[in-house]
Amino acid sequence: MRSFLLRRLALAVPTLFGVSFLVFALAHVGGDPARAIAGEKAPAATVERIRHEYGLDRPVLVQYLSYLGGVAHGDFGRSFQTKRRISDDLKRHFPATVELATAALLLAALLGIAAGVLAALKPGSIADLAVMTFSLVGVSIPVFFLGMILLVVFQGHLPGGGRLDFMTEFQADRTGFLILDALLAGRGDVAREAFMHLILPACALATIPLAVIARLTRASMLETLSSDYVRTARAKGLPVLAVALRHALRNALVPILTAVGLQYGTLLAGAVLTETVFQWPGIGQYVVASIGGKDFVAMQGAILVIASTFVLVNIGVDFLYGWLDPRISRG
């Protein structure tokens, strides 16, 4: 298992190098960063001064190597817009997105796997038809539209914007995760308030991955339930539900874990619309603001962090592969 994980980590290194180079190249071919910082009407002397100040007058390869050296030491540079260190901005915004994406994924995985198993146990039944119909509707409704519907339906019952009420004063300065920091500080009232604010955006964001996981679980369980060892277990008189949960589900989890891992990376990178609708101060809004302000340094740092998280999630999924099916790690 150790060599299995080491191989996966070794494969992750060139992937991250490729992502960093691609993002760096796209940021530089998209226009003149110095002109974007100075403004369209700024004199040429001001543009040249900014270009020299930020090292933009050096060869592109030298700039890239310098950027990699800074990233290796945790320095993503300084934002052109906020004038703060990118790492400080990411510490403020990224935990909010991770908190939202994790809540959405847990909701999607729990409900999606349960719905898929229920549909597979009785194919062609009303439950199966309901799961398939919901899956089709779930992947068809745009997230921003569903978010606005939830805001209208639950107006006055659940909070619809931000991570806390406007009048609540609390700083998540330990881990950045609001609910966890509130519990660590002994502020149960703040933790409850943060949880209530998390419900609607998590439900909106979980819709598509829930539908995908439910459909994949159903297909994987149908294939596993038709296996010889499952038929043998049933012939021995074991209850259908026990056979499904103890024997079939574990073997069916390998493709399901693939979907869960990919969906988590998608949630981290694709929560922009949800964060916009619910005014969630996550990394999605940070990337949008960086693109709008042509702050390519901030955009590079944010995308690189998202890509790194995506790679780490997939390594974690690979580890679970090896645990669920030792033949994978041996192969």
C-alpha positions in Angstrom: 0.0 0.0 0.0 2.9 2.4 0.8 4.4 2.0 -2.7 1.0 2.3 -4.2 0.5 5.7 -2.6 4.0 6.8 -3.4 3.4 6.1 -7.1 0.2 8.2 -7.0 2.1 11.1 -5.3 4.8 10.9 -7.9 2.2 11.1 -10.7 0.7 14.2 -9.0 3.9 16.3 -9.2 3.9 16.6 -13.0 0.2 17.3 -13.0 0.6 20.2 -10.7 3.5 21.5 -12.7 1.4 21.3 -15.8 -1.5 23.2 -14.2 0.8 25.9 -12.9 2.4 26.4 -16.3 -0.9 26.5 -18.1 -2.5 29.0 -15.8 0.7 31.1 -15.8 0.8 31.1 -19.7 -2.9 31.9 -20.0 -2.6 34.8 -17.6 0.2 36.3 -19.7 -1.3 35.8 -23.1 -4.6 37.3 -22.0 -3.2 40.9 -22.1 -0.7 43.2 -20.6 -0.9 42.8 -16.8 1.0 46.1 -16.2 -1.6 48.0 -18.4 -4.4 46.2 -16.5 -3.0 47.3 -13.2 -2.3 50.9 -14.2 -5.5 51.4 -16.1 -6.3 52.0 -19.7 -5.7 55.7 -19.6 -2.4 55.6 -17.6 0.6 57.2 -19.2 3.3 54.9 -20.7 5.8 55.9 -18.0 3.5 54.7 -15.3 2.9 51.3 -17.1 6.7 50.8 -17.4 7.2 51.6 -13.7 4.6 49.0 -12.7 6.1 46.5 -15.1 9.5 46.9 -13.5 8.1 47.0 -9.9 6.3 43.6 -10.4 9.1 42.1 -12.4 7.0 41.9 -15.5 9.9 43.2 -17.7 11.9 40.0 -17.1 11.7 37.0 -19.5 8.6 34.9 -19.1 10.5 31.8 -18.2 12.4 33.7 -15.4 9.1 35.0 -14.1 7.6 31.4 -14.1 10.6 30.0 -12.3 10.5 32.8 -9.7 6.8 32.2 -9.2 7.4 28.4 -8.7 10.1 29.3 -6.1 7.7 31.5 -4.2 4.9 28.8 -4.3 7.3 26.2 -3.0 7.7 28.5 0.1 4.0 29.2 0.4 4.3 32.7 -1.2 1.8 33.2 -4.1 2.6 36.8 -4.5 0.6 39.9 -3.7 -2.8 40.8 -5.1 -3.0 43.8 -7.4 -6.5 44.6 -6.1 -6.4 44.0 -2.4 -2.7 44.7 -2.0 -2.6 41.8 0.4 -0.6 38.6 0.2 -2.5 36.0 -1.9 -1.9 33.4 0.8 -3.7 35.6 3.3 -6.6 36.1 0.9 -6.8 32.3 0.2 -6.8 31.6 4.0 -9.9 33.7 4.3 -11.9 32.5 1.2 -10.9 28.9 0.6 -12.1 27.4 3.9 -15.6 28.8 3.2 -15.7 27.0 -0.1 -14.3 23.8 1.4 -17.0 24.0 4.2 -19.8 24.5 1.6 -18.5 21.8 -0.8 -18.0 19.2 2.0 -21.5 19.8 3.3 -22.9 19.4 -0.2 -20.9 16.3 -0.9 -21.9 14.6 2.3 -25.5 15.3 1.6 -25.2 14.1 -2.0 -23.2 11.0 -1.1 -25.5 9.9 1.8 -28.8 10.5 -0.1 -27.4 9.4 -3.5 -26.0 6.0 -2.3 -29.2 5.3 -0.3 -31.4 6.2 -3.2 -29.3 4.1 -5.7 -29.3 1.1 -3.4 -33.1 1.3 -3.0 -33.7 1.6 -6.7 -31.4 -1.3 -7.4 -33.1 -3.6 -5.0 -36.5 -3.2 -6.7 -35.8 -2.4 -10.4 -38.8 -1.2 -12.3 -40.7 -0.3 -9.1 -42.1 3.1 -8.1 -39.0 3.8 -6.0 -36.8 3.0 -9.0 -38.8 5.3 -11.3 -38.8 8.1 -8.7 -35.0 7.9 -8.3 -34.4 7.9 -12.0 -36.8 10.8 -12.5 -35.2 12.8 -9.7 -31.8 12.1 -11.2 -32.9 13.4 -14.6 -34.4 16.5 -13.0 -31.4 17.1 -10.7 -28.9 17.3 -13.6 -31.2 19.4 -15.7 -32.0 22.3 -13.3 -29.4 25.1 -13.4 -27.9 25.6 -9.9 -28.5 29.3 -9.9 -32.2 28.8 -10.8 -32.6 26.2 -8.1 -30.8 28.5 -5.6 -33.3 31.4 -6.3 -36.2 29.0 -5.9 -34.9 27.9 -2.5 -34.5 31.5 -1.5 -38.1 32.3 -2.4 -39.6 29.1 -0.9 -37.7 29.3 2.4 -37.7 33.1 2.8 -38.3 33.9 6.5 -37.6 30.3 7.5 -33.9 29.8 6.7 -31.2 32.5 6.2 -30.3 33.0 2.5 -27.1 34.9 2.4 -23.6 34.9 3.9 -22.1 32.6 6.5 -23.5 34.5 9.5 -26.1 37.1 10.3 -25.1 40.7 9.7 -25.0 41.6 13.4 -23.1 38.6 14.6 -19.4 39.3 15.4 -17.2 36.2 15.2 -13.9 35.6 13.4 -13.0 32.1 12.3 -9.3 32.6 13.0 -8.2 29.1 14.0 -9.0 26.8 11.1 -11.0 29.1 8.9 -14.0 26.7 9.1 -16.7 28.7 10.8 -18.7 25.9 12.4 -15.6 24.1 13.7 -14.0 27.3 15.0 -17.3 28.3 16.8 -17.4 24.9 18.5 -13.7 25.2 19.5 -14.4 28.6 21.0 -17.4 27.3 22.9 -19.9 29.4 20.9 -22.6 26.9 20.2 -25.0 29.7 19.2 -22.6 30.8 16.4 -22.1 27.2 15.3 -25.9 26.7 15.1 -26.3 30.0 13.2 -23.5 29.1 10.7 -25.1 25.6 10.2 -28.5 27.3 9.4 -26.8 29.5 6.9 -25.2 26.5 5.3 -28.4 24.5 4.6 -29.7 26.3 1.5 -26.5 26.7 -0.4 -25.4 23.1 0.4 -28.8 21.8 -0.8 -28.6 23.8 -4.1 -25.0 22.7 -4.7 -25.6 19.0 -3.8 -28.4 18.5 -6.4 -26.2 17.6 -9.4 -23.7 15.3 -7.6 -26.6 13.7 -5.8 -28.2 12.8 -9.1 -25.0 11.5 -10.6 -24.1 9.4 -7.5 -27.7 7.9 -7.4 -27.6 6.8 -11.0 -24.1 5.4 -10.7 -24.9 3.5 -7.5 -28.0 2.0 -9.1 -26.1 0.8 -12.1 -23.2 -0.5 -10.1 -25.5 -2.3 -7.6 -27.5 -3.9 -10.3 -24.3 -5.4 -11.8 -23.1 -6.6 -8.4 -26.4 -8.1 -7.3 -26.3 -10.3 -10.4 -23.0 -11.8 -9.4 -22.6 -15.5 -8.4 -21.5 -14.8 -4.8 -24.6 -12.7 -4.2 -26.9 -15.3 -5.6 -25.1 -17.9 -3.4 -25.6 -15.7 -0.3 -29.3 -15.3 -1.1 -29.6 -19.1 -1.6 -28.3 -19.6 1.9 -31.3 -17.7 3.2 -29.6 -14.4 4.1 -32.0 -11.4 4.1 -31.9 -9.4 0.9 -31.0 -6.1 2.7 -28.2 -7.8 4.6 -26.8 -9.2 1.3 -27.0 -5.9 -0.4 -25.3 -3.9 2.4 -22.7 -6.4 3.6 -21.7 -8.0 0.4 -22.8 -6.2 -2.7 -22.4 -2.6 -1.6 -18.7 -2.9 -0.7 -17.8 -4.2 -4.2 -20.0 -1.7 -5.9 -18.3 1.2 -4.0 -15.2 1.4 -6.3 -16.9 3.2 -9.2 -19.0 5.1 -6.8 -15.9 6.5 -5.0 -14.6 7.6 -8.4 -17.7 9.7 -8.9 -17.6 11.1 -5.3 -14.0 12.1 -5.7 -14.5 13.8 -9.1 -17.7 15.5 -7.8 -15.8 16.9 -4.8 -13.2 18.5 -7.1 -16.0 19.8 -9.3 -17.8 21.3 -6.3 -14.7 23.1 -5.2 -14.0 24.6 -8.6 -17.6 25.0 -9.7 -19.3 26.6 -6.7 -19.1 30.1 -8.3 -22.9 30.4 -9.2 -24.0 29.0 -5.8 -21.6 31.4 -4.0 -22.9 34.3 -6.0 -26.6 33.5 -5.4 -26.2 33.0 -1.7 -23.5 35.7 -1.2 -21.1 33.1 0.1 -17.6 34.5 0.5 -15.7 31.6 -1.0 -12.9 31.1 -3.5 -15.4 31.1 -6.4 -16.2 34.7 -5.8 -12.6 35.5 -5.3 -11.6 34.0 -8.7 -14.5 35.9 -10.4 -13.3 39.2 -8.8 -9.7 38.4 -9.8 -10.7 37.8 -13.4 -12.9 40.9 -13.5 -10.0 43.0 -12.1 -7.4 41.3 -14.3 -5.6 40.3 -11.2 -3.7 37.4 -12.7 -1.5 36.8 -9.7 -4.5 36.2 -7.5 -6.2 34.1 -10.2 -3.1 31.9 -10.5 -2.9 31.3 -6.8 -6.5 30.4 -6.4 -6.6 28.0 -9.4 -3.4 26.3 -8.3 -4.9 25.7 -4.8 -8.1 24.3 -6.3 -6.1 22.0 -8.6 -3.9 20.9 -5.7 -6.9 20.0 -3.6 -8.5 18.2 -6.5 -5.3 16.1 -6.9 -5.1 15.3 -3.2 -8.8 14.2 -3.2 -8.1 11.8 -6.0 -5.1 10.4 -4.1 -7.4 9.9 -1.2 -9.8 8.1 -3.4 -7.0 5.9 -4.7 -6.1 5.0 -1.2 -9.7 3.9 -0.6 -9.5 1.9 -3.7 -6.6 -0.1 -2.3 -8.4 -0.6 1.0 -11.7 -1.8 -0.6 -10.0 -3.9 -3.3 -6.4 -5.0 -2.4 -6.0 -6.3 -6.0 -5.8 -2.6 -7.2 -2.9 -1.7 -5.0 -1.1 -5.0 -5.8 -1.6 -4.3 -9.5 
